[in-house]
Amino acid sequence: MMNIFKQLYRSLFSPKDIASFRFQGIGKTILYVFILTLLSILPTVYYSATAMMSAVEATKQTINEDLPSFTIENGQLQSDATQEKVIDKGSITIVFDSTGKLDAQKVSNSDDTLAILRDEIVLSAAGETNSIPYTMFAQETITKNDISTLLNHSDRALAFILPLLFLIIFVFTSALAFIEISILAWIGLLLKNAAGKKLAYRHLWRMTAYSITLPTIFFMIMSILQTNVPMGFLINWFISLTILLLAIKEVPGPKDQPNLS
């Protein structure tokens, strides 16, 4: 039996080997999908963790050194500042505005931005904007020193948050991988009929799990290089289906079976 990492290597270029994997146990195929998923998310987890640590460190430094004294009381940010303050920390931009001139909608137009606004904290990153109103906090007054103290102990929180982030990404990506394989395997039923091959869905599911190897590794490399691939979803499915079709063609048809009579 070929080990999983050798299967991964052979699946990059050999439809014939992919076709031969159709008879292996479903447990080994599921394990393969988990390992492939783990490899695919490593760049995302690394960059997300690095960005989070950089953001915490930049916020800690900014609050301690660059922001005026402030309090959060009755759900609002209060300070003596008469205009907004924008601080570029390289990896993230921090905006401080107790005047009410800025809101979440205006902040959403900027990437990698943490905004401390009059009524809420807003984080805009990776094309998404999330806000937390101060009313969600305790009703007691929160000062600049309170937040600074909290951030100084953020290392403990990150030790819990980062593994949790990794687990969430892994579970979510694994679920998407199994859904993708299942859908592609159903399409494989049409391909095997067109190719005149006798294959059950369970065989096609196993073959599909290995057919997604090449595009998965390709997009992992693009993620390492932080390069966006236009129409990545379509490219991924096109390559996977092409490899699956080539693997189906490697399966012996009824006329290729030896005559034992």
Secondary structure, 3 states (H helix, E strand, C coil): CCCHHHHHHHHCCCHHHHHHHHHCCHHHHHHHHHHHHHHHHHHHHHHHHHHHHHHHHHHHHHHHHCCCCEEEECCEEEECCCCCEEEECCCCEEEECCCCCCCHHHHCCCCCEEEECCCEEEEEECCEEEEEEHHHCCCCCEEHHHHHHHHHCHHHHHHHHHHHHHHHHHHHHHHHHHHHHHHHHHHHHHHHHHHCCCCCHHHHHHHHHHHCHHHHHHHHHHHHCCCCCCCHHHHHHHHHHHHHHHHHHCCCCHHHCCCCC
